[in-house]
Amino acid sequence: MEPEVKLTEKIYSFLKEQCHQMPQNSKETKEIHKFIEKEPQPSSIPFRIVRYAFTEHKNTGKKKVYLNELLEGSDLHLPEIIPPPRNLELEARIQKLKLEQQNKIYKDITRNVSIEQDKPDESIQHDSNDDGFDSWNNSVFCRLIFLGEIFKLMNVFVNSN
């Protein structure tokens, strides 16, 4: 099955005009005649026929017609793609490979994890090695320097007045 477009009045009149100017011996021209003479008019027409008529019109060098203007107000109907059924053996193999991959990833993640958890020492030395403790010390130190500078400035302002 091929893509089809909704047959609008603009497309119908274009095809009717073009069918007399195209070579009469081509397969597409015969199909265009068939669609034009059909009563009642079909609701859609294969896109390749419209494209063929458009290409033939473009090759004649007459008044320019753009394909997007010709298809304006029309809808494109694409055929539904039905995927082929999967082989059951391959499907089982895919599931097996997925499971193996998940197990491998899990083993890689848990490679360095021990069952026993290290209990931290209850000493100050353990806290001083902790990065959070160092950043806290630096924060307190910076705050003390900042407060010292503020008091120094306050002293200068009080003594100057």
C-alpha positions as CSV (number, residue, x, y, z in Angstrom):
1,M,0.0,0.0,0.0
2,E,1.2,3.5,-0.8
3,P,0.7,7.0,0.7
4,E,-2.5,8.7,-0.5
5,V,-3.7,12.3,-0.4
6,K,-7.2,13.6,0.0
7,L,-8.5,14.6,-3.4
8,T,-9.5,18.3,-3.1
9,E,-11.0,20.5,-5.8
10,K,-7.6,22.1,-6.4
11,I,-5.9,18.8,-7.0
12,Y,-8.8,17.5,-9.1
13,S,-8.7,20.6,-11.4
14,F,-4.9,20.5,-11.6
15,L,-5.0,16.8,-12.7
16,K,-7.8,17.4,-15.2
17,E,-5.8,20.3,-16.7
18,Q,-2.6,18.3,-16.8
19,C,-3.9,15.0,-18.2
20,H,-4.4,16.6,-21.6
21,Q,-0.9,18.0,-21.7
22,M,1.0,14.9,-20.6
23,P,2.2,12.0,-22.8
24,Q,-0.8,9.7,-23.3
25,N,1.2,6.5,-23.4
26,S,2.5,6.5,-19.8
27,K,1.0,4.3,-17.1
28,E,0.5,7.3,-14.8
29,T,-1.4,9.3,-17.4
30,K,-3.8,6.4,-17.8
31,E,-4.3,6.2,-14.0
32,I,-5.0,10.0,-13.9
33,H,-7.6,9.5,-16.7
34,K,-9.1,6.7,-14.7
35,F,-9.4,8.8,-11.5
36,I,-10.8,11.8,-13.4
37,E,-13.5,9.9,-15.3
38,K,-14.5,7.8,-12.2
39,E,-18.0,8.6,-10.9
40,P,-18.4,9.4,-8.1
41,Q,-15.0,11.0,-7.4
42,P,-12.8,9.0,-5.1
43,S,-12.0,10.6,-1.8
44,S,-8.2,10.0,-2.1
45,I,-5.6,9.5,-4.8
46,P,-2.1,7.9,-4.6
47,F,0.5,10.5,-4.0
48,R,2.8,9.2,-6.7
49,I,0.2,10.2,-9.3
50,V,0.0,13.8,-8.0
51,R,3.8,13.9,-7.9
52,Y,4.0,12.6,-11.5
53,A,1.6,15.3,-12.7
54,F,3.4,18.0,-10.8
55,T,6.8,16.9,-12.3
56,E,5.4,16.8,-15.8
57,H,3.9,20.3,-15.3
58,K,7.3,21.5,-14.0
59,N,9.0,20.1,-17.1
60,T,6.7,22.0,-19.4
61,G,7.9,25.4,-18.1
62,K,4.4,26.9,-17.8
63,K,3.0,28.8,-14.9
64,K,4.8,27.8,-11.7
65,V,2.8,25.8,-9.3
66,Y,4.3,24.8,-6.0
67,L,3.6,21.3,-4.6
68,N,2.9,22.6,-1.1
69,E,0.3,25.0,-2.5
70,L,-1.3,22.2,-4.6
71,L,-1.5,20.0,-1.5
72,E,-2.9,22.8,0.7
73,G,-6.1,21.7,2.5
74,S,-5.4,18.0,1.7
75,D,-4.5,15.3,4.1
76,L,-1.8,12.7,3.7
77,H,-2.8,9.2,4.5
78,L,0.1,6.9,5.3
79,P,-0.4,3.2,5.3
80,E,-0.1,1.4,8.6
81,I,3.1,-0.5,8.9
82,I,2.6,-4.0,10.3
83,P,5.8,-5.4,11.8
84,P,6.5,-9.0,11.1
85,P,6.1,-11.4,14.0
86,R,9.2,-12.2,16.0
87,N,10.8,-15.6,16.1
88,L,10.1,-17.2,19.5
89,E,13.7,-18.6,19.7
90,L,15.2,-15.2,19.2
91,E,12.8,-13.6,21.7
92,A,13.9,-16.2,24.3
93,R,17.5,-15.5,23.5
94,I,17.0,-11.7,23.9
95,Q,15.4,-12.2,27.3
96,K,18.3,-14.4,28.4
97,L,20.8,-11.9,27.2
98,K,19.0,-9.0,29.0
99,L,19.0,-11.0,32.2
100,E,22.7,-11.8,31.9
101,Q,23.4,-8.1,31.3
102,Q,21.4,-7.0,34.3
103,N,23.3,-9.6,36.5
104,K,26.6,-8.4,35.2
105,I,25.7,-4.8,36.0
106,Y,24.6,-5.7,39.5
107,K,27.8,-7.6,40.1
108,D,29.8,-4.6,39.0
109,I,27.9,-2.3,41.2
110,T,28.2,-4.5,44.3
111,R,31.8,-5.6,43.7
112,N,33.3,-3.3,46.4
113,V,30.5,-3.6,48.9
114,S,31.2,-5.6,52.0
115,I,28.6,-7.2,54.3
116,E,30.2,-5.8,57.5
117,Q,29.9,-2.1,57.9
118,D,32.8,-0.3,59.4
119,K,31.8,1.3,62.7
120,P,33.3,4.8,63.0
121,D,35.6,5.5,65.9
122,E,34.1,7.7,68.6
123,S,37.1,9.9,68.5
124,I,37.9,13.4,67.4
125,Q,40.6,12.1,65.0
126,H,37.8,10.3,63.0
127,D,35.9,13.6,62.7
128,S,38.9,15.6,61.7
129,N,39.5,13.3,58.8
130,D,36.0,13.8,57.6
131,D,35.7,16.3,54.7
132,G,32.5,17.8,56.3
133,F,34.4,18.6,59.4
134,D,37.2,20.4,57.5
135,S,34.7,22.5,55.6
136,W,32.9,23.4,58.9
137,N,36.2,24.4,60.5
138,N,37.0,26.6,57.5
139,S,33.5,28.2,57.6
140,V,33.9,29.0,61.3
141,F,37.4,30.4,60.8
142,C,36.1,32.7,57.9
143,R,33.2,33.9,60.0
144,L,35.5,34.8,62.9
145,I,37.8,36.8,60.6
146,F,34.8,38.5,59.1
147,L,33.4,39.4,62.6
148,G,36.9,40.6,63.7
149,E,37.0,43.0,60.7
150,I,33.5,44.3,61.4
151,F,34.5,45.1,65.0
152,K,37.7,46.7,63.9
153,L,35.7,49.0,61.5
154,M,33.2,49.8,64.2
155,N,36.0,50.8,66.5
156,V,37.5,53.1,63.8
157,F,34.1,54.8,63.3
158,V,33.5,55.2,67.0
159,N,36.9,56.7,67.6
160,S,36.8,59.0,64.7
161,N,33.6,60.7,65.9
